[in-house]
Amino acid sequence: MVISKEWDQLLDVISDGVKITDHEGTIIKINPAYERFIKRTKGKLVGRNIRDMVQEGLIPVSSTLKVLETKQSVTLFHENHEMEVIYTGTAVGIKGCSV
């Protein structure tokens, strides 16, 4: 997936964590806020599949998997001992990508 320089710069300054996956749930892009949230670097996440991350307990729930399953926008809520988190996922027009 090719992301223009302008979109790449925009993703870098957004304060919400953003991850973009392909049609199989493999991460192809994350922004710095997502790195901070999940406490992992881009180098350790890009190329990984969301299913594996859920199975390993790295993330508790995945809006991406629900989007891939239903082909619809999804909002999930999760509460842990640190915070309440809202996960949203949207299928975009790029073949099989999920944000």
N, C-alpha and C positions, 0 to 999 in steps of 0.2 A: 504494500500500500504506500502510495506516495502522498505525503502531506506537504502542502506548500509552506514556504518559509514563514509566511504571515500567519497561517493557522498554527504552525508549530510555536511561534512566539506567543500567540494568544493563549494556547493551552498552558504554556509555561507560567503565565501570570494569573491564571484563574485560581482562586483560593480553595475551591472545592476539588476533591480528588477526582480525576478523570482517567478512565482506562478505555482503550479501544481494542476490540478483539475482532478476529476474523469469524467466518461462519461456523467454525468448529469450536470456538471459545478460546483460541490461542491469542495471548496478548501480543499486540503489535505496536502499541504506543501507550505510555502513561505520562502523566505530568508530575512535576515535583511535589504537589500537594498529595497526590496518591502515594508517592514514595514515603512521605512523612507519615501519612496515616497508617500505612501497612508496615512501616519500619523495615522496608527492604529497598534496595537500589534498583534502578531501571535495569541494570545489567543482570540482576538475579530474577527479574520478572518477565521481561520481554522474551517471548518464545515459549513461555510456560502456558499450560492449559488450565483454565479456571476449574475444571472438574478435579484435577489433581490437587489444586490449592485448597479446595473445600474438603476433599478426602484427608488431606494432611492436617486440617484444622487451622491453616494459615488465615483463612477467612471463614466466618461462620455460615453465611448465606451468600447466594449469588443472584443478583438481578440478571446478570448476563445469561445464566443457564435458563432462567424463566423466559427471557426474551427469545432465546434460541428455540425453546420448546413451544412457545405459544405464538411467536411471530408478532407479538403486541408489546406495547410499552408496559413497564412493570414498575411498581414501587413496593419495596419491602422495608419493614422496620425491624431493628434488632437492638436489644438492650443488653449490655454487659456491665461488669462492675465499674468500668471507667466512664462510659457515656452511652447515650442513645444515638443510634445511627440510622439514617434514612438512605437506602440504596435505591437508586432509580436506574432503569435501563431502557433504552430506546433503540429499536431497529432503524437503521438509517438506509438511505437509498443506495449506498455503495454495496455491491453484491455481498450479502451475508455478514456485513460488519455490525457490531453492536457497540453502543457507547454507554 
